[in-house]
Amino acid sequence: MDLGAPTVLLVEDDPNDQLLLKRAFRKAGIVATINLAADGDAAITTLGGPGAPPTLVLLDLKLPRRSGFEVLAWMKGHEQLRRVPVIVFTSSGEASDIRRAYDLGANSFLVKPGKSEQLQDLVAAVAHYWFSLNQSAPG
């Protein structure tokens, strides 16, 4: 693990999607620490725990226990987390979900692609933008 590597909290309940996303990061050559939370409660526990917040959160909407919307609202209500970029990464492309996610403070809304090559390209673009081009708010 590279101590200077960005950290990603992947909030995803589907083990297959977890694996595909981790593989897409690796195949795209992105060096990042990827931490997993398999439900909304685990995400909040991780985010509210000790240590620095993640560089980026990839958040599914349809989660057990607490929805992605609830996690997003909780994050944006906490001073130490509200500036952490949150990318909603879900299978839903419904306009109401997109509107609600942005209303709650999502920084981006991406629909999961169907093919692994497309996922790898999407992950590479996300990493390039958020880890290289974007200027994060100071601590």
Secondary structure, 3 states (H helix, E strand, C coil): CCCCCCEEEEECCCHHHHHHHHHHHHHCCCCCEEEEECCHHHHHHHHHCCCCCCCEEEECCCCCCCCHHHHHHHHHCCCCCCCCCEEEEECCCCHHHHHHHHHCCCCEEEECCCCHHHHHHHHHHHHHHHHHHCCCCCC
